[in-house]
Structure formats: C-alpha cells, structure tokens
Amino acid sequence: MIAGFPGRRFAGRVARHAILILTVAFALLPFLWMVSLSLKPPEEIFQVDFRLWPTAFHGVENYHVALTAAPMFRFLLNGLLVCAAIFALQLLVCIPCAYALAKLRFRGRDTLFSAVLVGLLLPPQALAIPHFLMLNVFGLLDTYAALILPWAISTFGIFLLRQFFRSIPDEIIHAARLDGLGEFEIIWRIMIPMTAPALTAFGIFSIVAHWNDLFWPLIAVRREEISTPALGILLFRDDEAGQFFGPLMAGAVIIVAPLLVAFLIAQRRLIDGLAVTTMR
Amino acid sequence: MTALDQNRARRADAKASFATRSREQGLAWLAVSPALLLLIGLLFGPVAAVVLFSLTDWQLGSFNFHFIGIANFKTLFTDPTFWKALSNTLIYAAIVVPGTVLLGLVVALLIEASPNLRGFYRAAHFLPVMSTMSAMAIVWGTMLHPTIGLVNRALGAVGISGVNWLRDERTALLALAVIGIWQGFGFAMVLFISGLKAVPQQLYDAAAVDGADGVLDRLRFVTLPMLGPVTMFVVILTATRAFEVFDSVRVLTQGGPNYASEVLLHRFYTESFDFLRMGYGAALTVVYLAIVVLLTLTQARLLEGRVHYS
C-alpha cells in the first residue's frame, strides 16, 4: 500500500504499531487496572509503588466479599431476564409492522412511516416522566414490568427491519403467495431467515443498550432484588462493603465480564453486523 | 388469443387484484396495529403529556395542580443552574465530538493500512463500547483518585503533581469528557472502517494515474472526501450521545463540585426524581427535546451540502 522506498515502508509500519499501541493502551488500561485492583489486598492498593500483579494474592477474598455483600449473580440474572423480555417484545411488535411497511400496500403507510422516523428523533430519556406516571397509575413501579414495558416499541427496530425487508425481491413473495403461503407464514419462513444478520444486529443493539442502561432503572426501581447490572454495581458501591476498592473492583469485573466475554467470542461477525446496520 | 378473451382476462385480473388489495389492506392494518398503539401510547402520547405537564405546577404526590402557563419556563430561563448545565453540556460535546471523531478516524485509517494485527486492534478498541458505563465509571473514579489513582501515579513518576480531577472545578468536566471519548471512539472507528471498505479501488488507481500516489495525497484526494457520508453520520451520532451524557456524571460527580460538571440530563433527573418537581422537570424536558431534535436536523441539513458521494 505504502509507496516509496523499503526504508520508508518499514518506518511507516513501525509508526502504525507505535500509535495503535498507545490508543490500545488508552482503551484497555481501565480494564487492566480494574482486574489488578480486584486481586490486591487493601494495603497493597495504597502502597506507593505500583505493580500490575499483586505480591500478596487477595483475589479470592475480594470476589468473595463482592458476591456475598451484594447479590451479584442476581443482578446478572435480572439483566438477562429484562433484556430477553424487552427484545422478545420488540421483535413481536417490530417484525409485522416492518413487513407491512416494506411489502404491503395500505392506506396510511407513508404517514405511519413518517411517524416512525419522527420517533427515531426522540431521545428516550425525554419520556421518563410520563412513563414513570403511567407505571405509577398501574402500580407497576419497582417491578420487572417497569423495567420492560416502556421499551416494548423500538422505532429503530422498525426502521432497520423495514430497510432490510425491502431489499428482498418482490418476486420471492409473489411466488410464495402463489404457493399458498399466508402473509404471516411468509414472514416466518422467508423474511426472518433471510434477514437473520439484521435481526442479530438489532438484538445486539437492544441487549447492549438495556444491559448497560442506568438512567431508567434508577428511576423505575428501588429494590436491590430486581436491579439490573448497571444499577446493581452502583447500589453495591454506595453500600458499606463497596467502600473498599478491592471488593468494589471485583464487583465491577463481575458486572462487566458477561458482555465482554460474549463480545470476544463473537467479535468478528458482531462488529461487521453493527457497522452495516448502523449505516442503513 | 381473441380480443374477447383478452378483455375477459383483464377484467378477471382487475377483480382479483381488487380482492387481494382489500385483503392486503386488512392484513397490513392487523400487522401494524400493535406497533401503532404502542407508538401512540409510549411515544407520542407521552411527548404530548410532557408538554402539558410543563404548563402546570404539579408535584408528585399532590392531588391537584393548576395551569400556570409558561411560568415553569420563566423559572427555568432565570435559573443559573440551568444555564450552567446547558453550557457544560455544550462544552462537553465540544470536547467529546471532535475527540471521538478524530481518534476514531485516525485509528481506523491506521488499522486498515495493513492486515497486520488488524483483528486484535479492532477488538481491543471496541471493548469500551460494550462495557457497562456505570461500572467502568467507578473504575475511572479509582484511576483518577488523587493519591492512589493510576493517572496521578503516572504523572508523579515524571515529576508532575496531579490534581483531584473529579473534585476540582477546573478539571471535573474535562475528566468526564475524556471518559466519554474513551467509551465512544471504538464505535466511531468501526463505522469509519466500514466506510473505508466501501471506497472503490479504481479511485486510488485513477488518482495514481493523475500523479497522486503518496500516502498523504491518497488520503487528501481520495480517502477523506469519500468518507464524507460516514463522517456526517459519526458526528451526528456522537453529538447526540454527548447530549445524553448521564451515567458517568451520576456515578462520579453528581454534577459537582459547585455545578462544575452539571449537565442537562442530570439536571432533569435531579429536579424530577430527587426533588419531584415534575412541572419544572417537564419544562426542562421540553427544552432538552427541542435542543436534541434541532441539533439532529440542523446537522443533517448543514452536512448535506458537503456530502454527495453516496
């Protein structure tokens, strides 16, 4: 790629790695620091000279405190439950709507699509007060329903899936209709399998967003038992045991790890999928 | 085929298409009805409600309220903390947006320059994007700790005495902005990489024929112009996210010290859900909503002129 003399090419290669190692350090240092502190006894954390690996290994104690002082696994389980429920609801609502917008002719289609586009502009945080009040009226505050229901509709999901559904040729749908398939069968047996990458990407967006969300759980939930991971770690910090850096960092590792491990396992396909879908 | 046959066939066709069309109408409405109901019940209804609330003096827990016109907005616009929060949010965005876009672009260009270690670099830069901000903000809090923190230890090693980053009025917002860049630049990188992949090789060949074959020439005449649409997209995305900054503020500074790191969304949260002043909170929401929507629309309009390669 780089034209010119071999010497210049070599220098360019070295420069590339030198700069990228710096930016990688910026990206990864917080994680290294977190893991390092989570393995250290208190006196070593406050020592003047810093070592990445602890001289006295204190990991077992720190993680034990984190797991017993706060229901860390409960937080993770809550996160899983809430994210799965939200995504399932979103699919149920978005897929038929996106299909109709992409492939069916009906009066009001353009108006509905404009409404979806306007919905895309609305930052969800702006709806917090009315959502809070609605849940209050139905007595649902501080329940799982409060964490799930406000997210049942995703204009992003409708928009994204509509774009992908449109890219499937009409001939395929006509052929399926001639074969006697109903519209819902067409969705189930043709549209969903053919747009699996888009659905996966939508799922990742949805799950990452709601697993990491702090704003809404902070409003909707008070009880520790139903806290999601992002809220749970904050409750732990403001608790007595969270005043100690070792256990606090151990807790942070437990909260952050599941998504990061999942990401590292599936990273290549995941990154490509995210880029493609965001640009649509 | 006789004319009569043709005619009959056409008529049958029209009949059938009328029947399928009305069937299609019914099915379509069935398919969109859940989404439509939820759009109204969870998005547009609530937006209307927020506007309505902003005109009342209602407080959570009290049973009656009065319409007080634009009094909430008057209070808001004469409240110095609101202006502080607004200007802080703008300053935060003014640091985070260029920082994220530039860093994301440079990293993307360097990664794509050679296949060497490409996968590792991509994954490593992307990790912050996937991580839970509230937990990582706590980690950043310890890194920025005045005595045991990594940052001040590193500065101390080269003879500079650091400050108490998050408790100092001069540095709190800056520290939060750095955390914001840290969280977001990996996502910008991914978008730029996919933009780079879409640049056709022929353009580089053509540029080489015209004598532009140095790295910088190629960058200036081919790569950067071709990245126009992606750049527009990244800028809008990053700016929107910057205006939504909340987690790091809530976890680390609560807007302090002395409102030095107060931002719009945190102000809104505090007024509405700590002080339960819903009317005032709703007015703040209306202003916030107006800013975010205007921002998105103007940016799209402004950048549209420069982007015509897609």
Interface residues (C-beta under 8 A of the other chain):
Chain A: M1 I2 A3 G4 G12 R13 R16 H17 I19 L20 T23 V24 F26 A27 L28 L29 P30 F31 W33 M34 L37 I45 F46 F50 L92 V93 C94 P96 C97 Y99 A100 L101 L104 R105 F106 R107 R109 L112 A115 V116 G119 L121 L122 P123 Q125 A126 L127 A128 I129 P130 H131 F132 L133 M134 P150 A152 I153 T155 I158 E183 V208 W211 N212 L214 F215 L218 I219 P229 A230 L231 I233 L234 R237 F245 L248 M249 G251 A252 I255 V256 L259 L260 F263 L264 Q267 R268 I271 D272 L274 A275 V276 T278 M279
Chain B: R21 E24 Q25 L27 A28 W29 L30 A31 V32 P34 A35 L36 L38 L39 L42 L43 F44 G45 P46 V47 A49 V50 F53 L103 V106 V107 L110 I111 A113 S114 N116 L117 G119 Y121 R122 A123 A124 H125 F126 L127 P128 M130 S131 T132 M133 S134 A135 M136 I138 V139 W140 T142 M143 T147 I148 L150 R153 W182 F185 G186 V190 L191 I193 S194 G195 D213 G214 V215 V230 F233 L237 T240 F243 E244 F246 D247 R250 V251 L265 F268 Y269 S272 F273 M278 G281 A282 T285 Y288 L289 V292 V293 T296 L297
